[in-house]
Amino acid sequence: MSDYLNLSEKELREYVKANPQDEEAFQHFLSIMISKPGRVVVSTDEQLEAELKKRLVS
């Protein structure tokens, strides 16, 4: 069992940023982020703008 499994979400995010070579930790972090209901991940400013507009209209 790896140490990153015992970290809080915030600590894990910082760990992944500081250790980009740790693919297992990144995949664990990604699985946590994907599993959160209502969480939207955007990669570009255009995606962010589109998501905000969609939510403002609803």
Secondary structure as the mmCIF struct_conf table of DSSP 4:
data_model
#
loop_
_struct_conf.conf_type_id
_struct_conf.id
_struct_conf.beg_label_comp_id
_struct_conf.beg_label_asym_id
_struct_conf.beg_label_seq_id
_struct_conf.end_label_comp_id
_struct_conf.end_label_asym_id
_struct_conf.end_label_seq_id
HELX_RH_3T_P HELX_RH_3T_P1 ASP A 3 ASN A 6
BEND BEND1 LEU A 7 LEU A 7
HELX_RH_AL_P HELX_RH_AL_P1 GLU A 9 ALA A 18
TURN_TY1_P TURN_TY1_P1 PRO A 20 GLN A 21
HELX_RH_AL_P HELX_RH_AL_P2 GLU A 23 SER A 35
BEND BEND2 LYS A 36 LYS A 36
TURN_TY1_P TURN_TY1_P2 PRO A 37 GLY A 38
BEND BEND3 SER A 43 THR A 44
HELX_RH_AL_P HELX_RH_AL_P3 ASP A 45 VAL A 57
#
